[in-house]
Amino acid sequence: MQFKVSDDSLQDFTVKEATEMGDVWGASQLLSQQDAEEFDGRNAESGDANPFLGLSFMRVYSALSPDAPLTAVATSKDGVIGMAQVKKDGYVQNLVVRPETRRKGVAAQIVCWCAAKSRRRGARQLWMHVESGNEAALNFYKRLGFEADC
């Protein structure tokens, strides 16, 4: 899927399945940067995040399960700018977008990609877990038409 963005700060981007090594590597780096900031309190921009952990997990899991999640990557001329994984049952996990490209439609397009792919795999709904205090995420999903099921 190719998307045009009216905001000049973000070039056109593509959302596709991560099948090439560069896509998987870029998605893994993005995920490990988020994890480093969220769980370790480290500044991922300093380059101390280790992308090998996420990359290894994604490879092993995909090899073990025919129903493994599909990994969506949003790429621009600057590389991977967003990613998510969607399981066969429609469960979305690890949605992350680079901070400098947030609020420009990237995450929404990734979620649309996840919905289309999971629908083709037989899922009847798209679902995810969101922390109750994460107002930004809750508002994002609400704008997309999701409802809280507490």
N, C-alpha and C positions, 0 to 999 in steps of 0.2 A: 504494500500500500504506500503510495506517495502522497505527501501532504504539502500544501502551500501554506505558508505562514505570512500573515500581513505585517507582523512585527519585524522590522529590519534587523533587530538584534539577534534573530535566529534564522539561519538559512533554512531552505526546504529540508525536510527530513523524511525518512522512510521507516516504516515499522514492518519488520519481517521476522521469520523464525531464525534463531541463532543456529546456523548450520556450519558456518565457516569458522575456522579457528580464531580469526580476528574478532568476530562477533562474540564468541564465547569468552575470549580473553577480555574484551572490553566490558562485557556484562559482569564478569567476575570481578574485575577491578572496581567497577561502580558499586557493586554490592559490598565488597570488602571495605571500601571507603565509608559507606554508610554505617556498616557494623562497627568500624573503628571509632567513629564519632559518637555513635549511639551507646555503645557498651563500654568502651575503654576510655572515652573522654579524650582520645588523641586527636590531633589535627590531621585529618587524612590528606589535606593539601600538602603537608610537609613530605609526603611520599613514604611514610612509615607503615602504611596499610599493606597487608600481605594478600595479594589477589590469588595466591595459590590455593588457599583454603577453600574459597568459593568455587574455583575452577575444578578442583579435585572432587568436591561434593557433587557438582553438576555432572561431571563425567561418570562417576561411579553410579550414581542414581539412575542416570539414563541407560547405562549398560545393564543394570539389574532388572529393570521393569519395563515391559512393553507398554505399560500405561503411564510411563514417566511424564512429568510435566513438560509442556512445550515452553521454550524460553523465547519471549518476544524481545527484540532489541529495536530501539529507535536510534537511527544513525543519521548524522549530518556530515558535512564535509570535515568536521572536527572529530569524527569518531562516534562512539556510543554515547548517547546523551540520556538514555532511559532504558529501563528493562522491567520485565515482570515475568513470572512463571504462572502457567495455568494448568491445573490438573485435568484429567479426563472428565471428572465430575463437575467441572466448572469452578473449582476453588482457585482463587487468585492469591498468589503469595509473592513476596519480595518485589512489590512495585516500588521503584525508585527512579527519580529523575534528578539529573545534575542540578544543583541549586541555581546556577545562572540561567537555566532554561525552564524553570518552573513558572507556572501560571501563563503558559503560552500554548496550551493545548496538547502537549506531548503526552502527559499521563492519560488524558481522556482518549486519545487515539490508541494508546497501548491497551487500555481497558476494552475499547471497541474491538481491537484485534483479538484479544483474549476471548471475548464473547463469541465472535464468529468462529474461531478455531474450536472452542469447546462445544459449541452447538453442532458443528460437523462431526464431532467425536461422540455425540449422543447426550450431552448434558442438557438438562431442561432449565437450568438457572445458573447464574453467575453469583458467587458468594465469596466472602472474605471475612477475616477477623480484623477488627479495628479497636484499638484501646479506647475505652470510654472517655478519656480525657484528651484525646487527640482531635481537637475541634477542627483543625485544618483538614484532616482526612475525612472526618465525618461530614463536614460541609461539602467537600469535593464529591464524595459518593452520593450525597443527597441531591446535588445539582445534576448528577447523571441519572437520577431516578431510582436509586437504591433506597430501601427502607430498612431501618434498624429492626433486628429480630432478637431482642434481648431475652 
